[in-house]
Amino acid sequence: MTVTKQILIVDDELSITTAVSAILKQAGYEIETAASGQEALTILAQSPQPDLLILDLMLPDIDGYEICRRVRERPFYLPILMLTARDSDWEKGVGLELGADAYMTKPFEPATLLAQVRAIFRLIEQQSSDQVGVERPLICGPLQLWEKARRAELSGQPLDLTPKEFDLLRCLMQQPGRVVGRETLLRQVWGYDYSEGSRTVDVHVQRLRGKIEADPANPDLLRTVRGFGYCLTL
């Protein structure tokens, strides 16, 4: 039996919540809305949790950046789609650095929004699959990674990675021992390129080190090559 996905929409503009709700309800999703950051946090403190958070940045009390930061401090993973009128590359970079899975700007096409929501759910479902089957993993030192099952291990122990952390590790493990530039990582993992984007890569590398290094401040596996990028040692 298929379980209906639940989505929480956080936006103080009634016209936006009404339009987004209508689009997603028609596609078969269950919708809950919040008009402020505090209302969203109250809902997120309850059970059951939503399967996706669609988050505006400009809220009347707690802004979307802070909501995203607090959600990412929790032990369980909640996908976040930022949907906002802020459209600068810098603001997009900040949102992604804080842990958003995707960033869309207003105004938007209904078909594009729906496609983005479905893409996020596909990615999460692939990552949650723990069936390795006959797939041969990528191996680099103590690291093993199964691309199709979206599963990674360190010394035989499962790694709890976000979708972007997994994609970043996969990109590096596909080129072990090779220095990979920040622009290449940004393009291959995030699918776009802009001048401030290297900061997004750096932040995610630090988070990944926190999960694969015994001492993240003195990494043995994922090393920095100053002025260029990163290298996963053999």
C-alpha positions in Angstrom: 0.0 0.0 0.0 1.4 3.4 -0.9 1.7 5.9 2.0 0.6 9.4 1.1 3.4 11.9 1.6 2.8 14.8 3.9 4.1 18.3 3.2 4.4 21.3 5.4 4.2 24.7 3.6 5.6 27.6 5.6 4.7 31.0 4.1 3.0 34.1 5.5 1.4 34.9 2.1 -2.0 33.3 1.9 -2.0 33.5 -1.9 1.2 31.4 -2.0 0.1 28.8 0.5 -3.3 28.5 -1.3 -1.7 28.1 -4.7 1.0 25.6 -3.6 -1.5 23.6 -1.6 -3.8 23.3 -4.6 -1.0 22.2 -6.8 0.3 19.5 -4.4 -3.1 18.3 -3.2 -4.1 17.7 -6.9 -1.0 15.6 -7.2 -2.1 13.5 -4.2 0.0 14.9 -1.3 -1.4 15.8 2.1 -0.8 19.4 3.0 -0.4 21.3 6.3 0.4 25.1 6.4 2.1 27.5 8.8 2.1 31.3 8.5 5.1 31.9 10.8 8.3 30.4 11.8 7.1 29.7 15.4 4.0 28.0 14.1 6.2 25.8 11.9 8.5 24.9 14.8 5.4 24.0 16.9 4.1 21.7 14.1 7.6 20.1 13.7 7.7 19.4 17.4 4.7 17.2 17.1 4.2 13.7 15.7 3.9 12.5 13.0 6.6 14.6 11.2 6.0 15.8 7.6 7.9 14.2 4.7 8.9 17.5 3.2 9.2 21.1 4.3 8.5 23.9 1.8 10.0 27.0 3.4 9.8 30.7 2.6 12.7 32.9 3.8 10.8 36.1 4.7 8.6 35.2 7.6 7.2 37.7 10.2 9.1 36.3 13.2 11.8 33.6 12.7 13.3 33.8 9.2 13.6 30.7 6.9 17.4 30.5 7.4 17.0 30.1 11.1 14.2 27.5 10.6 16.5 25.6 8.3 19.4 25.7 10.7 17.2 24.4 13.6 15.8 21.6 11.5 19.3 20.5 10.5 20.3 20.3 14.2 17.8 17.5 14.7 18.9 13.8 14.5 16.4 12.8 11.8 16.5 14.1 8.2 13.7 16.3 6.9 14.0 17.3 3.2 13.7 21.1 2.7 12.7 23.0 -0.4 13.2 26.8 -0.1 10.6 28.7 -2.0 11.2 32.4 -1.9 11.2 35.7 -3.7 14.9 36.2 -2.9 16.7 35.3 -6.1 20.4 36.4 -5.7 23.1 33.8 -6.1 24.5 34.7 -2.6 21.1 34.0 -0.9 20.8 30.8 -2.8 24.2 29.8 -1.7 23.4 30.6 2.0 20.2 28.5 1.8 22.0 25.5 0.4 24.9 25.8 2.8 22.5 25.7 5.7 21.1 22.4 4.4 18.3 23.0 1.9 17.9 20.2 -0.6 16.6 22.6 -3.3 16.0 26.3 -3.9 13.3 27.8 -6.0 12.3 31.4 -6.6 8.9 33.1 -6.9 7.1 33.4 -9.3 7.2 29.7 -10.3 5.6 27.4 -12.8 3.3 24.8 -11.1 4.8 22.0 -13.3 8.3 23.0 -12.2 7.4 23.0 -8.5 5.7 19.6 -8.8 8.7 18.2 -10.6 11.1 19.5 -8.0 9.0 18.0 -5.2 8.9 14.6 -6.9 12.6 14.7 -7.6 13.3 15.3 -3.9 11.2 12.4 -2.9 12.8 10.1 -5.4 16.3 11.0 -4.1 15.3 10.4 -0.5 13.7 7.1 -1.3 16.8 6.0 -3.2 19.0 7.0 -0.3 16.8 5.1 2.3 17.1 1.9 0.3 19.4 -0.5 2.2 19.3 -3.3 -0.4 22.8 -3.5 -1.8 22.0 -6.6 -3.9 24.8 -7.6 -6.3 26.0 -4.0 -6.9 29.7 -3.7 -6.5 30.7 -0.8 -4.2 33.2 1.9 -4.8 36.0 1.4 -2.4 38.6 3.9 -1.1 40.5 2.9 2.0 38.0 2.3 4.8 35.1 3.8 2.7 32.6 1.8 0.7 29.8 3.3 -1.3 26.9 1.7 -3.3 25.7 4.2 -5.9 22.4 2.6 -6.8 21.4 1.8 -3.2 22.7 5.2 -2.1 24.5 3.6 0.9 27.9 4.3 2.3 30.0 2.7 5.1 33.1 3.6 7.0 35.0 0.6 8.3 31.9 -1.5 7.9 29.6 0.9 9.8 26.8 2.7 8.0 27.2 6.4 7.4 24.2 8.7 8.0 24.7 11.1 5.1 22.4 13.8 3.7 21.7 13.5 -0.1 24.2 16.2 -0.9 26.9 14.7 1.4 26.3 11.3 -0.3 26.7 12.9 -3.8 29.8 14.8 -2.7 31.4 11.6 -1.4 30.4 9.7 -4.5 32.0 12.3 -6.7 35.3 12.1 -4.8 35.3 8.3 -4.6 34.9 8.1 -8.3 38.2 9.9 -8.6 40.3 8.6 -5.7 43.7 10.1 -5.3 42.8 12.9 -7.8 42.5 16.6 -6.8 38.9 17.7 -7.7 38.3 21.5 -8.1 35.6 23.3 -6.2 34.0 24.4 -9.5 33.9 20.8 -10.7 32.3 19.6 -7.4 29.8 22.4 -7.5 28.8 21.5 -11.1 28.7 17.7 -10.6 27.0 17.7 -7.2 24.8 20.7 -7.3 24.3 21.1 -11.0 25.1 24.8 -11.2 28.0 27.3 -11.1 28.3 30.8 -9.7 31.1 32.9 -8.2 30.2 32.4 -4.6 29.5 28.7 -4.9 32.8 27.5 -3.6 31.6 28.3 -0.1 28.8 25.8 -0.5 31.3 23.1 -1.3 33.6 24.1 1.6 30.7 23.9 4.1 29.6 20.5 2.9 33.1 19.2 2.9 33.4 20.2 6.6 30.2 18.4 7.4 31.3 15.3 5.5 34.6 15.3 7.4 32.7 15.3 10.6 31.3 12.0 9.6 34.3 10.2 8.1 37.3 11.6 9.9 38.6 10.5 13.3 39.9 14.1 13.7 38.0 16.4 11.3 40.5 19.2 12.1 43.4 17.1 10.9 41.8 15.0 8.1 43.5 11.8 6.8 41.0 10.8 4.2 39.5 14.0 2.7 42.4 16.5 2.3 42.4 20.1 1.1 44.6 21.2 -1.8 44.9 24.9 -1.2 43.9 27.1 -4.0 42.2 24.3 -6.0 40.0 21.8 -4.3 39.9 18.5 -2.5 41.4 15.0 -2.7 40.2 11.7 -1.3 43.3 9.8 -0.4 43.8 6.1 -1.5 
